[in-house]
Protein backbone atom coordinates (compact mmCIF):
# COMPACT_ATOMS: atom_id res chain seq x y z
CA UNK A 1 0.00 0.00 0.00
CA UNK A 2 1.34 3.44 -0.89
CA UNK A 3 2.09 5.73 2.04
CA UNK A 4 -0.66 8.23 1.14
CA UNK A 5 -3.27 5.49 1.00
CA UNK A 6 -2.01 4.02 4.27
CA UNK A 7 -2.28 7.43 5.97
CA UNK A 8 -5.81 7.86 4.64
CA UNK A 9 -6.80 4.43 5.93
CA UNK A 10 -5.29 5.11 9.34
CA UNK A 11 -7.28 8.38 9.57
CA UNK A 12 -10.48 6.47 8.77
CA UNK A 13 -9.71 3.78 11.32
CA UNK A 14 -8.92 6.28 14.06
CA UNK A 15 -12.07 8.26 13.32
CA UNK A 16 -14.13 5.09 13.38
CA UNK A 17 -12.62 4.02 16.69
CA UNK A 18 -13.34 7.45 18.22
CA UNK A 19 -16.96 7.16 17.12
CA UNK A 20 -17.20 3.66 18.59
CA UNK A 21 -18.06 1.95 15.32
CA UNK A 22 -14.89 -0.08 14.97
CA UNK A 23 -13.21 -2.55 17.32
CA UNK A 24 -10.32 -1.10 19.29
CA UNK A 25 -7.90 -3.66 17.85
CA UNK A 26 -7.71 -3.33 14.08
CA UNK A 27 -4.68 -4.43 12.10
CA UNK A 28 -4.00 -2.34 9.03
CA UNK A 29 -1.12 -4.24 7.46
CA UNK A 30 -1.54 -6.45 4.44
CA UNK A 31 -1.08 -10.19 4.91
CA UNK A 32 1.43 -12.14 2.82
CA UNK A 33 -0.85 -15.19 2.50
CA UNK A 34 -3.62 -13.11 0.90
CA UNK A 35 -2.54 -12.80 -2.73
CA UNK A 36 -4.04 -12.29 -6.17
CA UNK A 37 -1.67 -13.13 -8.99
CA UNK A 38 -2.17 -13.87 -12.71
CA UNK A 39 0.24 -16.11 -14.62
CA UNK A 40 -0.27 -17.46 -18.14
CA UNK A 41 -3.85 -16.18 -18.07
CA UNK A 42 -4.70 -18.04 -14.84
CA UNK A 43 -5.55 -16.02 -11.73
CA UNK A 44 -4.58 -17.41 -8.35
CA UNK A 45 -6.55 -15.82 -5.53
CA UNK A 46 -6.29 -16.40 -1.77
CA UNK A 47 -7.42 -12.93 -0.70
CA UNK A 48 -10.60 -13.95 1.11
CA UNK A 49 -11.89 -15.48 4.36
CA UNK A 50 -9.79 -18.58 5.22
CA UNK A 51 -7.78 -18.23 1.99
CA UNK A 52 -4.04 -18.79 2.21
CA UNK A 53 -1.25 -19.01 -0.36
CA UNK A 54 2.10 -17.27 0.01
CA UNK A 55 3.12 -17.16 -3.64
CA UNK A 56 2.88 -18.85 -7.03
CA UNK A 57 5.56 -18.96 -9.72
CA UNK A 58 5.81 -20.29 -13.25
CA UNK A 59 7.72 -23.58 -13.58
CA UNK A 60 6.96 -24.21 -17.26
CA UNK A 61 4.03 -24.05 -19.66
CA UNK A 62 0.89 -24.77 -17.60
CA UNK A 63 3.12 -25.73 -14.66
CA UNK A 64 3.17 -23.66 -11.48
CA UNK A 65 4.93 -23.84 -8.13
CA UNK A 66 2.65 -22.86 -5.26
CA UNK A 67 4.28 -21.77 -2.01
CA UNK A 68 2.34 -22.48 1.20
CA UNK A 69 2.41 -19.71 3.77
CA UNK A 70 4.64 -20.49 6.73
CA UNK A 71 3.25 -18.55 9.66
CA UNK A 72 5.69 -17.34 12.32
CA UNK A 73 4.95 -18.04 15.96
CA UNK A 74 6.60 -17.93 19.33
CA UNK A 75 6.74 -21.75 19.34
CA UNK A 76 8.19 -21.85 15.83
CA UNK A 77 6.84 -21.62 12.28
CA UNK A 78 3.94 -23.81 11.10
CA UNK A 79 2.51 -24.62 7.71
CA UNK A 80 0.22 -27.01 5.91
CA UNK A 81 -3.02 -25.09 5.40
CA UNK A 82 -3.72 -23.74 1.95
CA UNK A 83 -6.88 -22.56 0.25
CA UNK A 84 -7.08 -20.63 -2.99
CA UNK A 85 -9.17 -20.09 -6.08
CA UNK A 86 -8.22 -20.54 -9.72
CA UNK A 87 -9.95 -18.72 -12.56
CA UNK A 88 -9.34 -18.88 -16.29
CA UNK A 89 -8.69 -22.64 -16.25
CA UNK A 90 -11.55 -23.87 -18.44
CA UNK A 91 -10.42 -26.56 -20.91
CA UNK A 92 -6.90 -26.60 -19.49
CA UNK A 93 -4.63 -29.24 -17.97
CA UNK A 94 -2.36 -27.70 -15.35
CA UNK A 95 0.20 -28.99 -12.89
CA UNK A 96 0.65 -27.45 -9.45
CA UNK A 97 3.78 -28.21 -7.47
CA UNK A 98 2.52 -27.87 -3.90
CA UNK A 99 3.40 -29.52 -0.60
CA UNK A 100 0.51 -31.59 0.74
CA UNK A 101 2.37 -34.49 2.37
CA UNK A 102 0.30 -34.09 5.54
CA UNK A 103 -2.82 -34.93 3.52
CA UNK A 104 -2.21 -36.99 0.35
CA UNK A 105 -5.64 -36.13 -1.06
CA UNK A 106 -6.59 -32.46 -0.71
CA UNK A 107 -10.06 -31.31 -1.78
CA UNK A 108 -11.46 -29.40 -4.73
CA UNK A 109 -14.66 -27.50 -5.48
CA UNK A 110 -15.70 -26.85 -9.06
CA UNK A 111 -19.04 -25.18 -8.36
CA UNK A 112 -18.24 -23.08 -5.30
CA UNK A 113 -20.45 -25.29 -3.12
CA UNK A 114 -19.58 -28.98 -3.05
CA UNK A 115 -16.14 -30.29 -2.16
CA UNK A 116 -14.61 -33.65 -2.99
CA UNK A 117 -11.30 -35.40 -2.50
CA UNK A 118 -8.84 -35.31 -5.38
CA UNK A 119 -8.38 -38.63 -7.14
CA UNK A 120 -5.11 -40.55 -7.29
CA UNK A 121 -4.55 -39.18 -10.81
CA UNK A 122 -5.17 -35.62 -9.64
CA UNK A 123 -2.89 -36.03 -6.60
CA UNK A 124 -0.23 -38.52 -7.74
CA UNK A 125 2.22 -37.54 -4.99
CA UNK A 126 2.47 -35.46 -1.85
CA UNK A 127 4.01 -32.59 -3.78
CA UNK A 128 1.96 -32.42 -6.96
CA UNK A 129 -1.60 -31.77 -8.13
CA UNK A 130 -2.66 -32.27 -11.75
CA UNK A 131 -5.98 -30.81 -12.88
CA UNK A 132 -7.71 -31.39 -16.22
CA UNK A 133 -10.78 -29.22 -16.51
CA UNK A 134 -13.61 -29.20 -19.02
CA UNK A 135 -14.16 -26.14 -21.15
CA UNK A 136 -17.10 -25.11 -18.99
CA UNK A 137 -15.11 -25.39 -15.75
CA UNK A 138 -13.46 -22.00 -15.74
CA UNK A 139 -13.19 -21.76 -11.95
CA UNK A 140 -11.90 -24.09 -9.25
CA UNK A 141 -11.00 -23.86 -5.59
CA UNK A 142 -8.45 -26.00 -3.78
CA UNK A 143 -7.98 -26.55 -0.04
CA UNK A 144 -5.84 -28.72 2.18
CA UNK A 145 -8.98 -30.31 3.69
CA UNK A 146 -12.74 -29.69 3.63
CA UNK A 147 -12.69 -26.04 4.69
CA UNK A 148 -14.96 -24.03 6.94
CA UNK A 149 -13.99 -20.38 7.16
CA UNK A 150 -15.36 -17.85 9.60
CA UNK A 151 -18.36 -16.75 7.55
CA UNK A 152 -19.08 -20.29 6.33
CA UNK A 153 -19.05 -21.60 9.89
CA UNK A 154 -21.16 -18.83 11.37
CA UNK A 155 -23.69 -19.04 8.52
CA UNK A 156 -24.21 -22.76 9.18
CA UNK A 157 -24.37 -22.19 12.93
CA UNK A 158 -27.01 -19.49 12.50
CA UNK A 159 -29.10 -21.84 10.33
CA UNK A 160 -29.19 -24.32 13.21
CA UNK A 161 -30.03 -21.62 15.74
CA UNK A 162 -32.79 -20.12 13.59
CA UNK A 163 -34.59 -23.42 13.12
CA UNK A 164 -34.66 -24.26 16.84
CA UNK A 165 -37.01 -22.40 19.20
CA UNK A 166 -34.87 -23.43 22.17
CA UNK A 167 -31.48 -22.32 20.80
CA UNK A 168 -29.91 -18.89 21.11
CA UNK A 169 -26.61 -17.28 20.19
CA UNK A 170 -24.67 -14.38 21.64
CA UNK A 171 -21.29 -12.73 21.21
CA UNK A 172 -19.01 -14.02 23.96
CA UNK A 173 -16.34 -11.43 23.19
CA UNK A 174 -13.98 -10.30 20.46
CA UNK A 175 -10.71 -11.70 19.20
CA UNK A 176 -7.48 -9.71 19.13
CA UNK A 177 -8.38 -8.34 15.69
CA UNK A 178 -11.95 -7.56 16.75
CA UNK A 179 -13.85 -10.52 15.32
CA UNK A 180 -16.84 -11.94 17.17
CA UNK A 181 -16.55 -15.13 19.19
CA UNK A 182 -20.08 -16.56 19.14
CA UNK A 183 -21.52 -18.86 21.80
CA UNK A 184 -24.61 -20.99 21.10
CA UNK A 185 -26.86 -22.33 23.86
CA UNK A 186 -29.46 -25.04 23.25
CA UNK A 187 -31.85 -26.34 25.92
CA UNK A 188 -35.59 -26.75 26.33
CA UNK A 189 -36.88 -23.90 28.55
CA UNK A 190 -40.09 -25.81 29.29
CA UNK A 191 -38.17 -28.08 31.63
CA UNK A 192 -36.42 -26.78 34.77
CA UNK A 193 -32.66 -26.35 34.55
CA UNK A 194 -31.94 -27.78 37.98
CA UNK A 195 -32.25 -31.34 36.66
CA UNK A 196 -30.12 -30.75 33.54
CA UNK A 197 -26.52 -31.56 32.67
CA UNK A 198 -24.39 -28.80 31.14
CA UNK A 199 -22.18 -29.77 28.19
CA UNK A 200 -19.51 -27.49 26.73
CA UNK A 201 -17.85 -27.85 23.31
CA UNK A 202 -15.45 -25.60 21.43
CA UNK A 203 -13.48 -26.03 18.22
CA UNK A 204 -10.63 -24.54 16.23
CA UNK A 205 -8.14 -23.50 18.87
CA UNK A 206 -5.73 -24.22 16.01
CA UNK A 207 -6.76 -22.50 12.82
CA UNK A 208 -6.08 -25.22 10.23
CA UNK A 209 -7.71 -28.03 12.21
CA UNK A 210 -10.93 -28.07 10.22
CA UNK A 211 -12.08 -31.55 11.32
CA UNK A 212 -12.86 -30.11 14.75
CA UNK A 213 -15.25 -27.56 13.27
CA UNK A 214 -16.88 -30.14 10.99
CA UNK A 215 -17.54 -32.42 13.97
CA UNK A 216 -18.75 -29.45 16.02
CA UNK A 217 -21.30 -28.66 13.33
CA UNK A 218 -22.57 -32.23 13.46
CA UNK A 219 -22.84 -31.98 17.25
CA UNK A 220 -24.72 -28.69 17.01
CA UNK A 221 -26.98 -30.11 14.31
CA UNK A 222 -27.92 -33.00 16.60
CA UNK A 223 -28.72 -30.83 19.63
CA UNK A 224 -30.79 -28.27 17.68
CA UNK A 225 -32.75 -30.57 15.38
CA UNK A 226 -36.52 -30.92 15.79
CA UNK A 227 -36.28 -34.70 15.92
CA UNK A 228 -37.41 -36.71 18.91
CA UNK A 229 -33.79 -37.35 19.83
CA UNK A 230 -32.89 -33.66 19.57
CA UNK A 231 -35.81 -32.70 21.82
CA UNK A 232 -34.84 -35.50 24.23
CA UNK A 233 -31.30 -34.13 24.52
CA UNK A 234 -32.51 -30.57 25.09
CA UNK A 235 -34.96 -31.78 27.74
CA UNK A 236 -32.13 -33.21 29.86
CA UNK A 237 -29.09 -31.09 28.91
CA UNK A 238 -27.90 -27.53 28.43
CA UNK A 239 -25.49 -27.35 25.49
CA UNK A 240 -23.01 -24.49 25.15
CA UNK A 241 -21.08 -24.57 21.88
CA UNK A 242 -18.34 -22.14 20.83
CA UNK A 243 -17.87 -22.75 17.09
CA UNK A 244 -14.54 -20.90 16.69
CA UNK A 245 -11.93 -20.07 19.28
CA UNK A 246 -9.07 -18.94 17.02
CA UNK A 247 -11.35 -16.86 14.84
CA UNK A 248 -8.57 -14.57 13.57
CA UNK A 249 -6.36 -17.50 12.59
CA UNK A 250 -9.21 -19.15 10.69
CA UNK A 251 -9.95 -15.95 8.77
CA UNK A 252 -6.26 -15.45 7.97
CA UNK A 253 -5.87 -19.02 6.73
CA UNK A 254 -3.30 -19.97 9.34
CA UNK A 255 -2.27 -23.52 10.08
CA UNK A 256 -1.99 -23.21 13.86
CA UNK A 257 -1.27 -19.91 15.60
CA UNK A 258 -3.49 -16.91 16.22
CA UNK A 259 -3.01 -13.49 14.62
CA UNK A 260 -0.20 -12.69 17.08
CA UNK A 261 1.71 -15.93 16.54
CA UNK A 262 0.50 -17.33 19.88
CA UNK A 263 -0.94 -20.81 20.49
CA UNK A 264 -4.44 -20.27 21.99
CA UNK A 265 -4.48 -23.87 23.21
CA UNK A 266 -1.59 -23.45 25.63
CA UNK A 267 -2.51 -20.27 27.51
CA UNK A 268 -4.44 -21.71 30.43
CA UNK A 269 -1.65 -20.98 32.89
CA UNK A 270 -2.40 -17.31 32.11
CA UNK A 271 -5.80 -17.13 30.37
CA UNK A 272 -5.82 -13.32 30.25
CA UNK A 273 -2.76 -13.27 27.99
CA UNK A 274 -4.90 -13.28 24.83
CA UNK A 275 -8.60 -12.33 24.50
CA UNK A 276 -9.53 -15.57 22.71
CA UNK A 277 -8.65 -17.61 25.81
CA UNK A 278 -9.74 -15.02 28.36
CA UNK A 279 -13.23 -14.87 26.83
CA UNK A 280 -13.62 -18.62 27.25
CA UNK A 281 -12.22 -18.57 30.78
CA UNK A 282 -14.75 -15.94 31.88
CA UNK A 283 -17.64 -17.96 30.43
CA UNK A 284 -16.38 -21.19 32.01
CA UNK A 285 -16.00 -19.54 35.42
CA UNK A 286 -19.50 -18.10 35.21
CA UNK A 287 -21.00 -21.49 34.38
CA UNK A 288 -19.01 -23.27 37.07
CA UNK A 289 -20.23 -20.80 39.70
CA UNK A 290 -23.87 -21.24 38.64
CA UNK A 291 -26.54 -23.80 39.51
CA UNK A 292 -25.71 -25.93 36.44
CA UNK A 293 -21.93 -26.26 36.26
CA UNK A 294 -20.24 -27.83 33.23
CA UNK A 295 -20.04 -31.62 33.53
CA UNK A 296 -18.59 -32.46 30.10
CA UNK A 297 -16.16 -30.27 28.15
CA UNK A 298 -15.11 -31.35 24.65
CA UNK A 299 -12.18 -29.68 22.92
CA UNK A 300 -12.27 -30.37 19.15
CA UNK A 301 -8.99 -30.64 17.22
CA UNK A 302 -7.34 -32.25 14.19
CA UNK A 303 -4.17 -34.28 13.98
CA UNK A 304 -1.64 -35.02 11.25
CA UNK A 305 -0.51 -38.58 10.68
CA UNK A 306 -2.13 -41.69 9.25
CA UNK A 307 -3.96 -42.93 12.33
CA UNK A 308 -6.21 -45.97 12.14
CA UNK A 309 -9.05 -44.11 13.82
CA UNK A 310 -9.92 -40.72 15.19
CA UNK A 311 -9.18 -40.56 18.88
CA UNK A 312 -9.64 -38.91 22.25
CA UNK A 313 -6.68 -37.93 24.40
CA UNK A 314 -7.28 -39.86 27.60
CA UNK A 315 -5.37 -38.48 30.57
CA UNK A 316 -3.83 -40.98 32.94
CA UNK A 317 -2.80 -41.36 36.56
CA UNK A 318 -0.85 -39.80 38.26
CA UNK A 319 -1.78 -36.55 36.47
CA UNK A 320 -5.43 -37.44 37.18
CA UNK A 321 -7.05 -40.04 39.41
CA UNK A 322 -7.72 -43.59 38.28
CA UNK A 323 -11.41 -42.85 38.77
CA UNK A 324 -11.16 -39.97 36.30
CA UNK A 325 -9.59 -42.38 33.80
CA UNK A 326 -12.74 -44.50 34.14
CA UNK A 327 -14.97 -41.44 33.72
CA UNK A 328 -13.21 -40.55 30.45
CA UNK A 329 -13.45 -44.14 29.24
CA UNK A 330 -17.17 -44.19 29.93
CA UNK A 331 -17.69 -41.34 27.47
CA UNK A 332 -15.29 -42.87 24.91
CA UNK A 333 -17.29 -46.10 25.09
CA UNK A 334 -20.56 -44.19 24.71
CA UNK A 335 -19.32 -42.56 21.48
CA UNK A 336 -18.18 -45.96 20.25
CA UNK A 337 -21.68 -47.34 20.85
CA UNK A 338 -23.29 -44.38 19.04
CA UNK A 339 -21.54 -44.71 15.66
CA UNK A 340 -19.76 -47.19 13.43
CA UNK A 341 -17.34 -44.42 12.43
CA UNK A 342 -15.48 -44.69 15.72
CA UNK A 343 -14.05 -47.84 17.27
CA UNK A 344 -11.35 -46.49 19.62
CA UNK A 345 -8.68 -48.18 17.49
CA UNK A 346 -6.05 -45.46 17.96
CA UNK A 347 -6.29 -44.85 21.69
CA UNK A 348 -3.93 -42.04 22.68
CA UNK A 349 -3.05 -41.33 26.30
CA UNK A 350 -1.03 -38.66 28.05
CA UNK A 351 -0.11 -37.13 31.36
CA UNK A 352 -2.13 -33.96 31.77
CA UNK A 353 0.10 -30.90 31.88
CA UNK A 354 -0.54 -29.12 35.14
CA UNK A 355 -1.05 -25.63 33.69
CA UNK A 356 -1.26 -25.08 29.95
CA UNK A 357 -4.42 -26.77 28.57
CA UNK A 358 -8.11 -26.10 29.17
CA UNK A 359 -8.32 -29.65 30.54
CA UNK A 360 -5.66 -28.55 33.05
CA UNK A 361 -7.82 -25.59 34.05
CA UNK A 362 -10.85 -27.80 34.63
CA UNK A 363 -8.85 -30.42 36.53
CA UNK A 364 -6.99 -27.93 38.74
CA UNK A 365 -10.19 -26.16 39.75
CA UNK A 366 -12.92 -28.81 39.70
CA UNK A 367 -11.25 -32.22 39.48
CA UNK A 368 -13.52 -35.15 38.66
CA UNK A 369 -16.60 -32.91 38.45
CA UNK A 370 -15.79 -32.03 34.79
CA UNK A 371 -15.00 -34.71 32.22
CA UNK A 372 -12.78 -32.54 29.98
CA UNK A 373 -11.16 -34.21 27.00
CA UNK A 374 -9.79 -33.46 23.52
CA UNK A 375 -10.90 -35.20 20.33
CA UNK A 376 -8.49 -35.39 17.40
CA UNK A 377 -9.70 -35.98 13.85
CA UNK A 378 -7.24 -37.13 11.20
CA UNK A 379 -7.17 -36.46 7.44
CA UNK A 380 -6.90 -40.05 6.16
CA UNK A 381 -9.28 -43.04 6.03
CA UNK A 382 -12.54 -43.82 7.77
CA UNK A 383 -12.68 -47.13 9.59
CA UNK A 384 -15.82 -48.55 7.94
CA UNK A 385 -14.42 -49.16 4.45
CA UNK A 386 -10.97 -47.50 4.39
CA UNK A 387 -12.16 -44.87 1.90
CA UNK A 388 -10.94 -41.31 2.40
CA UNK A 389 -12.75 -39.66 5.29
CA UNK A 390 -15.08 -36.80 4.35
CA UNK A 391 -16.68 -33.73 5.86
CA UNK A 392 -19.96 -35.66 6.17
CA UNK A 393 -18.20 -38.40 8.15
CA UNK A 394 -17.05 -35.79 10.66
CA UNK A 395 -20.55 -34.37 10.77
CA UNK A 396 -21.82 -37.84 11.71
CA UNK A 397 -19.07 -38.23 14.31
CA UNK A 398 -20.18 -34.97 15.89
CA UNK A 399 -23.79 -36.18 15.94
CA UNK A 400 -22.61 -39.35 17.70
CA UNK A 401 -20.81 -37.29 20.34
CA UNK A 402 -24.14 -35.66 21.12
CA UNK A 403 -26.08 -38.93 21.14
CA UNK A 404 -23.44 -40.41 23.47
CA UNK A 405 -24.70 -38.06 26.20
CA UNK A 406 -27.77 -40.30 26.62
CA UNK A 407 -25.61 -43.24 27.65
CA UNK A 408 -22.96 -41.21 29.46
CA UNK A 409 -25.44 -39.38 31.70
CA UNK A 410 -27.65 -42.49 31.97
CA UNK A 411 -30.62 -40.55 30.63
CA UNK A 412 -33.94 -42.28 29.99
CA UNK A 413 -33.27 -44.30 26.84
CA UNK A 414 -34.58 -43.62 23.37
CA UNK A 415 -35.65 -46.89 21.75
CA UNK A 416 -36.47 -47.48 18.10
CA UNK A 417 -39.21 -50.10 17.76
CA UNK A 418 -39.99 -52.39 14.82
CA UNK A 419 -42.23 -49.76 13.24
CA UNK A 420 -39.41 -47.19 13.24
CA UNK A 421 -40.94 -45.15 16.06
CA UNK A 422 -39.03 -43.69 19.02
CA UNK A 423 -40.29 -44.31 22.54
CA UNK A 424 -39.10 -42.41 25.58
CA UNK A 425 -39.06 -43.76 29.10
CA UNK A 426 -39.15 -41.03 31.79
ABEGO torsion letter per residue (X at the ends): XBAAAAAAAAAAAAAAAAAGABBABBBABBBAABBBBBBGGBBBBABBBGBBBABBBBAEBGBBBBBBBBBBBAAEBBBABBBBBBBGABGBBBBBBBBAAABABBBBBAAGABBBBBBAAABABAABBBBBBBAABABBBBBABBBBBAAAAAAAAAAAAAABAABBBBBAEBBAAGBBBBBBBBBBAABBAAABBBBBBBBGABAABAAAAAAAAAAAAAAABABAAAAAAAAABBBBBBABABAAAAAAGBAABBAAGBBAAAAAABAAABAAAAAAAAAAAAAAABABBBABBBBBBBBBEBBABBBBBBBBOAABBAAAAAAAAAAAAAAAAABAABAGABBBBBBBBAAABAAAAAAAAAEAABBBBBBBBBABBBAAAGBBBBAAAAAAAAAAAAAAAAAAAGBBBBBBBAAGBBBBBX
